Amino acid sequence: MLNLSKRAIVGILKSNPHEHTLFMLQLRELEALTRALGYEIVERFHQTNCRTKANYLIGSGKVDELAEVVREKEVDLVVLHNKLTSKQKLNLSLAFDCEVIDRYELTLRIFEEMANDPISKLQIELARTRKLYPFYQLQAAAKYSGLDRQPRWAGTGEFAFHSKLKGIQKRIRKLRRQIAALASEKTRQIQERRKLGSQLVCIAGYYNAGKTSLFNLLTGEKKLVGDRPFKTLSSKYQRLRSNDGESPLLIDTIGFVVGLDPALIESFELNLMDMNEADLLLFMIGVDDEPDYLFHKLKFGIHLLQDIGVDSSRTLIVLNKVDLLDDLSLGKIVSKLKSLLDQYDWACISAKNHDGVDELVRKCLAKLKTLPPKKRVPTTTTEIVNAVPIEASTLSAELADCPASPGINPAGKLTIDSAHNCAEEEDKSEEEELDKPPFQ
């Protein structure tokens, strides 16, 4: 039982005034993820504006209004659905005098709580460090500005934070090398399985859709299941039990959330390999939701799979939790999703009551027989990551937020004079590595 002793405000900037359903779905999921971290939601807010504000994301009037709420209700955390730049995050933190995070950081915090294996922890640390590096950079620049300090030997000026920022850069490079080594080993394993004639079936889909329940049912495993999101972070492998004597390798992998940030997807390279290299992918979605919400969930999931290179001919959509609906309700949902379902093979099941599971297995095995063999496995993680249309890297795109000579105006807002990378490029020949990143 979570202790909801911490208080949070959640909110969203709605850029499309006509898209109400998706907006409500995003806000609801943001609340659910915040509660999963043990926070009590004491206030919800939204603002409709087709253009974001460079300094705060939201308007200054809304910032003043929320600052008053934060003080009155003793709020510990403000969570925004929209992605924050480093400048926006710092300015909002100063205005609210409390911690401010976006959905990307919120999801990472849940990942960190749920991670219990080295591979997950490495991928999460890389994603977190890459995301927060520009903020640390900007924060350090603001801290040392306007203090009349000049760099000097053993002084406390710019050299101090240069050293710490270089330490973060080193840590990022080290994490990349470690994950690249793991990806290389995974590539070798996939190639070996291909030589032995093994076929791979990957279960993907939304968190709490019942992926691990189906995995346990089909393999006889007893992996942990529960209501908290992202119970599965590192992929799990086991042979499918089949009365037909055929036993492809079944993979249970990480869950989705609507609007998952492309940079976060990029950081989970090893999970991408499982999805992209599977002979067949089962995309699961729970039908225990409103039809309009389910339509947006399925649409986003299909686009995400297309973006990471999963062939639609190798995708089978699985509607789970049909035991919670009567025939009329299920019919309404299928009718709502028809335009999307018609593009794929699909099935309805209840992993809890085993309804439709035998038929699903028969459909999977039959589909595997008709699919052509997978082509070569990518030999480098770069090839895999490049298959995802990632936005400009957070690490490089936000460096423009880091000034050469930043200033804090009387309103407490950080102003940017020029784009400048505050940390010097590390000497390539230097071998020193840091075991722990600074600014934790």
C-alpha positions, 0 to 999 in steps of 0.5 A: 500500500502506497503512503500518499503523504507527498503532494503533487500538482499535475497539468498539461498545456493543450496545444490543440483546442479541438482534441478533447479526448486525447487531452483527457487520456493524457491527463488521466495517465499522468495522474496514474503515473504520479500516484504510482510514485506515492503522491497525492494529487491535490490540484489539476490544471490545464491551459490551452495555447497553440504556442508554448512559452519559451520561458515557462512553457505555460503563461506567466499568469498561470505560473503566478496562480500555480505558485500560490497553490503550491504555497497554500497546499504545501506541494512537493512536486509539480508534474507537466505532461509536456516535455520541458526544456532545461530553461523552462524546468529551471524557471518553473522550479524557481517560480514554484520553489519546489521540484518540477518534472515532465512526463519523461522524468516521471516515467524514468522515476517509475522505471528506477523504482521497478528496476531490479536487474543490471541491464534495466538499471544501465539503460535507465541511468543512461536515459536519466543522465542524458535527459538531465545533463543540459539542466545540470549545465544550465543550473551550474551556469546560473549558480556561478553567474553574477557572483564576481568570481573569476576562475583561478587556481584552486578557486571556486569559479567556473572550473568547479562546475566544468569538472562536474559536467565533464564527469557527467559526460564521461559517465554517459560515454561509459554507459554507452559503451556498456550498453553497446557491449550488451547489444553486441552480445544480444545480437550474437545470441539472436544470430545463434538462435536463427542458425538453430531454427528458433522463431521469436514471438515478442509480447509488447503493448501497454502497461497493465495490459496483461502481457506478463499474465499471458507470458506466464500462462503460455510458458508455465512461468510465475513472473511477478504481476501487479497493478503498478505500471512497468513491472517488466523492464528487461525482456524475459525469455521462455519457450512456448508450451504447445500441444503441437510440438512447436515451441517458439521462444516467447519474449515478455518486454517493456510496456508502453504509455501513450505519448512515450518520448522518442528519446526514452525509446532510444535509450531502451535499445536492448528492448527495441532489438527484441521487438524489431527482431521478433518473427511475430509481435503480439501487441496487447491492449486491455479493453477495460477502458472507454472506446474513444480512449482505446482508439487513441491508445491503439493508434499510438501503439501502431505508429510506435511499432511502425517507427521502430521498424516492426512490419505490420505483417508480423504484428498480431493485435491482442485485445485482452480482458474481455472477461470484464465486458458483455458481448454488447460492450465488446461489440462497441469497442471492436466497432470503434477500433475497426478502422485500425483492426482491419489492417492487422490480424487480431484476436480477443482473449482473457489471460485471466480466464484463459478464454480465447488463448488456445485459439490465439496460440493456433493463430500464432503458430499458423502465422509463423508458418506463412511468414518469410524468414527474418532478414539479417540481424543488425550488427550494431546498436547504431543501426537499431537506433537509427531505425527510430525517427528520434527528435534532435538529441536532448543532449545536443539540442538543449545545449543552446540553453546554456549561456556563456554569461547567463544572468538572472533578471529581477523576476528570477527568470533565467535569461539566455545571452548566447548558445555555448557548451559550458563543458569542454570536450574531454581529451579522447586519450584520457582513460579516467572514468567515474563510477557514479555521476555527480549531481545526484 
